[in-house]
Amino acid sequence: MKKLLFFLLLFASSQIYCQSKQPLRVEVDVEESDNTYVIPVGSEGVVLLQEADKTIKGDRGNKYWTLTKYNTDFQKVTSKDIAISKKQDMYKYCYDSTLKVLYILYTSGGSVVTASSYSYVQGDYQLVRISLKDLSVKTLTGTMENAMTLVDLTCIDDNVTFGGYTVLSASQMVGKVYFTLCCLGIPAIFGSMHFTPKACYFNADFKLGKINPKFLMQYVGPTKINDISVNAKDKKTDIIVENVPDKLAYNIDIIEMNNKGEQEKTINMKLNRDKQILNAKLTKPNSNDIFVIGTYGEGVSNSKSIANIGTTSFGAQGMFIGKIVEDKPQFVKFYSFSKFKQFFAFLSTKTQQKIEKKIKKKEAKGKDISYGYSFLVHDIIKQGDTYIMIAEAYYPEYHYETYTTCSNNGCTTHTRRVFDGYRYTHAVMAGFNKDGDLLWDNCFEIQNILTYTLKQRIKVLLQPNNNIALVYNYAGRINSKVFKGNTVVDSKSSEKIETNFSGDQVKSDFGSDIDFWYDNYMIAYGFQKIKNKEAEKGEKKKRNIFYFNKVSYQ
């Protein structure tokens, strides 16, 4: 039995100990609102990216971001300041381990907080290319005329692809509400506020020094880019597109592009209208076969029903798997979560029994239940002949507030709903064979994560004997659990992340996460407020810091 063991490497070796006498942990003093990120770049080390306090003399439009490179022993190698527009923040990054180049996308935008909340990017953006060999920088710029939700950023052969679909901006949403409430019945003056999302991707070629925005104009009706992925073996980029062309059709297309961003072929999967694909990922086990796996929800009832894509309003009902052989779809199979044996294992026995009764009532009426969860779907894992899907469940959490307004006519009490963030609950695992049959499922509970930032929190470690370890970092602790199919090999464990000094008391930990690094190492990081009453003279008794620790697993 292979057990997952976590320990923080306090010293890389006796040699390092003799040289520095420092633990393999870096602490950077920060203010609470500082933009600070750590990016693992394999055997090259890590890159610390931080919005700098200093301004650029004579340039009121830009600000400095400081990039600091550390080696794998956390020794500082070099640093450089990069000028970025004050209106922009880091959105996503991609690292090319072959070229040893880091790409960072800076964007501006906003958010819409209604019954369904989402963020978007709009306006000017910068795509920064950083060579880790000498920290040389190249920058390409562009403008997003439409508000967009971006789904991913990929890179291969100095060619970067990112994209998504158009959404309503905050100002457009206000206009839509105003039109609905006040101007209904005067469409000739204000026009219709019906919104149809369109798919668009951007291809950046640093060899040619340009970015090409490409709307998928071949599609009619609401269109969404669901996922963008890179196949390193054949140097292809694949885009999964969801489209509702009319009241009868519902399609999922796979667009394959070469490493120059040119579309080479499109594979079409025609689906029934009773189900809608919410998330999708694909994998290519060989040159002929493609598997598409993801989650689905309630069906597309009319051509306008995906106009709200980009929101968290959809509740997933289950998982699906599709297979394509030599560009021809073979099957698409759907599995309701009600058929999963472990889907609700994170809940108490009493709660599970209540849900099971509700499911049986729905099934008696020939209906499927929507569970109110949305999912962050991981890339497909191929383990032998089994295709494994892992997805993290979450839902938007709110609370209600009352407030009073007064005028000459008296006082009135109002109630409003306040968005608290996204609550993560559990991760679902499912294994499928090459014929699309569901072999097993399992569940990993996620505790106490409430955040405004949606991203994959769990990291997946493949181990010998077909064991799979799931790991996440939250509130200064690394939590892990080991599975083998539908069985639990090692129950959930929780290890404290060590700090630099004895006597340290972590008063708060936020923004914490963990990422793969290189070999059998990971990097844990986050923000902490630390108090130490035993601090020696000259040392701070209170520290507000951003930390990153080197973590080994076996």
Protein Blocks (a to p, Z undefined) as FASTA:
>chain_A
ZZddddddfbfblklmmmnopacdddddddfklccddddehjnopadddddfbdcehiak
bccdddddddfkopafbdcdddddfkbccfbdcddfklopacdddddddddddfbdcddd
edjdddddddfklopacddddddfbacddfbdcdeehiacddddddddfklmmmmmmmmm
mmgoilmmnopabdcdddddddddfknopacddddfkbgcjdddfbdcddfklopacddd
dddfblmbccdddddddfkopafbdcdddddfkbccfbdcdddfbfkbccdddddddddf
bfklmmmgoiakbccfbdcddddeehiafbdcdddfklpmklmmmpcfklmmmmmmmmmm
mmmnopacdehiacdddddddehjaccdddddddddddddddddddfkbccdddddddfb
jcdfbdcdddddfkopafbdcddddehiacfbdcdfbdcdddehhiacddddeehiacdd
ddehjbcfbdcdddddddfbehiacfbdehiacddfehjbccdddddddddfkbcehiaf
bdcdddddddddZZ
